[in-house]
Structures are given as C-alpha cells and as structure tokens.
C-alpha cells in the first residue's frame, strides 16, 4: 500500500530534499563590504554623507572651504531619508523618486560650485580649500551617478 500524496510505500521515510549549502562568504572584488552603497539610492546617500562630512571638516572645523547651504540641506536629506522608516517616508513621496531628485540637486549645485570656483581660481592658495573643493566635486559626481541608476 502506498501513500497517495507522495507515492512512497507506507512505513518508509519520506525523502527530504537536500538543504542548500551554507552561506559562503563571497568575495565580489571591489564591491566587497560595500553594503548599501552599491545601489543608486545608496550612492546618493553616500554622496550626502560626503557633503555633510565636507561641511563639518572644511567649513566648521578648518573654516577654509564653504559649502552652499542648500547643498548641505540636500546632503542631510540624502543621508537621513533612507535610514528612516520607508513606509513613513513614502506617505509623502516615493523614496526612489525623492532620492533621484535629491541626487540631481546635489549634482547641479556641485556643478555651480565648480563653475564659481573656476571663475575665482585665485582662492585656491591653501591645501584645505583644495581638498574641500575636491571632496565637494566628488560628492556631486557620486550623486549624479547614483541618481542616474535609480529607476522610478
């Protein structure tokens, strides 16, 4: 007599499928340990963290390179919004759309900062100014690339 649901003779153990292999730590090369910063939203969030860090280091502590406060506000929003409860954020607007707009905003203000810095190139006489400017440009490029990757 057989069990009709499994076609296994009565009294014999039902064969169990083999468990999947244990998670093996995979080395993904350059992206190993990148975590949340590999997606478009993560890249925009990382650009926001760089903007905030640039402001703290080069504007508050060293007082060499000043950032536009709108860029600082967008940087804080980019760093904080993905860390909040997603359902709460999406009551106002979808998070991917919000991060895309913030990313393009940081990139546009970074472009304006580059144009202004090139216009007044005589201001680059100290290493703090140069490093602050380069960090700002890097954040703008990261925000642009991240915003391009986000699908709405």
C-alpha positions as CSV (number, residue, x, y, z in Angstrom):
1,X,0.0,0.0,0.0
2,X,1.3,3.4,-0.9
3,X,0.7,6.9,0.4
4,X,-1.3,8.6,-2.3
5,X,0.1,12.0,-1.7
6,X,3.8,11.1,-2.1
7,X,3.9,7.8,-3.9
8,X,6.1,6.4,-1.1
9,X,5.4,3.0,0.3
10,X,3.9,3.1,3.8
11,X,6.4,2.8,6.6
12,X,9.3,4.1,4.7
13,X,10.7,7.5,5.5
14,X,9.8,10.3,3.0
15,X,13.0,11.5,1.3
16,X,13.8,15.1,2.2
17,X,15.3,17.5,-0.2
18,X,19.0,18.3,0.5
19,X,19.4,21.5,2.4
20,X,21.0,24.3,0.4
21,X,24.7,24.8,1.1
22,X,25.6,27.1,4.0
23,X,26.2,30.7,3.0
24,X,29.8,31.0,2.0
25,X,31.3,34.5,2.2
26,X,31.7,35.6,-1.4
27,X,34.4,38.0,-2.5
28,X,32.9,40.3,-5.0
29,X,36.1,42.2,-5.7
30,X,35.9,45.9,-5.4
31,X,32.4,45.9,-4.0
32,X,33.2,43.6,-1.1
33,X,31.8,45.1,2.1
34,X,30.1,48.0,0.2
35,X,26.7,47.0,1.6
36,X,24.0,49.6,1.0
37,X,26.2,51.9,-1.1
38,X,26.1,49.8,-4.3
39,X,22.6,50.8,-5.4
40,X,21.6,54.1,-6.8
41,X,19.9,55.2,-3.6
42,X,22.9,54.1,-1.6
43,X,25.3,56.1,-3.8
44,X,23.2,59.2,-3.4
45,X,23.1,58.6,0.4
46,X,26.9,58.2,0.4
47,X,27.2,61.4,-1.5
48,X,25.1,63.1,1.1
49,X,27.3,61.8,3.8
50,X,30.3,63.1,2.0
51,X,28.7,66.6,1.6
52,X,27.9,66.7,5.4
53,X,31.4,65.5,6.3
54,X,33.0,68.1,3.9
55,X,30.9,70.8,5.6
56,X,31.9,69.7,9.1
57,X,35.6,69.4,8.3
58,X,36.3,72.2,5.8
59,X,33.7,74.8,6.8
60,X,33.1,74.3,10.5
61,X,36.5,73.0,11.8
62,X,39.0,74.4,9.4
63,X,37.0,77.3,8.0
64,X,38.7,77.1,4.6
65,X,36.1,76.0,2.1
66,X,32.4,77.0,2.5
67,X,29.5,75.0,1.0
68,X,26.2,76.2,-0.3
69,X,23.6,75.7,2.5
70,X,21.1,74.3,0.0
71,X,23.6,71.6,-0.9
72,X,24.1,70.9,2.8
73,X,20.4,70.6,3.3
74,X,20.1,68.2,0.4
75,X,23.1,66.2,1.7
76,X,21.5,65.8,5.1
77,X,18.2,64.7,3.5
78,X,20.1,62.2,1.3
79,X,21.9,60.8,4.3
80,X,18.8,60.6,6.6
81,X,15.9,59.7,4.4
82,X,17.0,56.1,3.6
83,X,17.6,55.4,7.3
84,X,14.0,56.4,8.3
85,X,11.0,54.0,8.1
86,X,10.3,53.5,4.4
87,X,6.5,53.5,4.9
88,X,6.6,56.8,6.7
89,X,8.7,58.4,4.0
90,X,6.6,57.0,1.2
91,X,3.4,58.6,2.7
92,X,4.7,61.9,1.3
93,X,6.5,60.7,-1.9
94,X,8.1,57.5,-3.2
95,X,11.6,57.2,-1.8
96,X,13.3,56.3,-5.1
97,X,11.8,59.5,-6.7
98,X,12.8,61.6,-3.8
99,X,16.4,60.3,-3.8
100,X,16.6,60.8,-7.6
101,X,15.6,64.5,-7.2
102,X,18.0,65.0,-4.3
103,X,20.8,63.3,-6.2
104,X,20.3,65.6,-9.2
105,X,20.0,68.6,-6.9
106,X,23.4,67.8,-5.3
107,X,24.9,67.3,-8.7
108,X,23.5,70.6,-10.1
109,X,24.7,72.6,-7.1
110,X,28.1,70.9,-7.3
111,X,28.3,71.9,-10.9
112,X,27.5,75.5,-10.0
113,X,30.2,75.3,-7.2
114,X,32.7,74.1,-9.8
115,X,31.9,77.0,-12.2
116,X,32.1,79.5,-9.3
117,X,35.4,78.0,-8.1
118,X,36.9,78.1,-11.6
119,X,35.8,81.7,-12.0
120,X,37.6,82.8,-8.8
121,X,40.5,80.4,-9.2
122,X,42.8,82.7,-7.2
123,X,41.2,81.4,-4.0
124,X,42.9,78.0,-4.2
125,X,46.0,79.1,-2.2
126,X,45.7,76.7,0.8
127,X,45.5,72.9,0.9
128,X,42.3,72.9,2.9
129,X,40.5,74.8,0.2
130,X,41.7,72.4,-2.5
131,X,40.7,69.3,-0.5
132,X,37.3,70.7,0.4
133,X,36.6,71.6,-3.2
134,X,37.7,68.2,-4.5
135,X,35.5,66.4,-1.9
136,X,32.6,68.6,-3.0
137,X,33.1,67.8,-6.6
138,X,33.4,64.0,-5.8
139,X,30.2,64.1,-3.9
140,X,28.4,65.9,-6.8
141,X,29.7,63.2,-9.3
142,X,28.6,60.4,-6.9
143,X,25.2,62.0,-6.5
144,X,24.8,62.3,-10.3
145,X,25.8,58.7,-11.0
146,X,23.6,57.4,-8.2
147,X,20.6,59.4,-9.4
148,X,21.1,58.0,-12.9
149,X,20.9,54.5,-11.6
150,X,17.7,54.9,-9.7
151,X,14.7,53.6,-11.6
152,X,11.4,55.3,-10.8
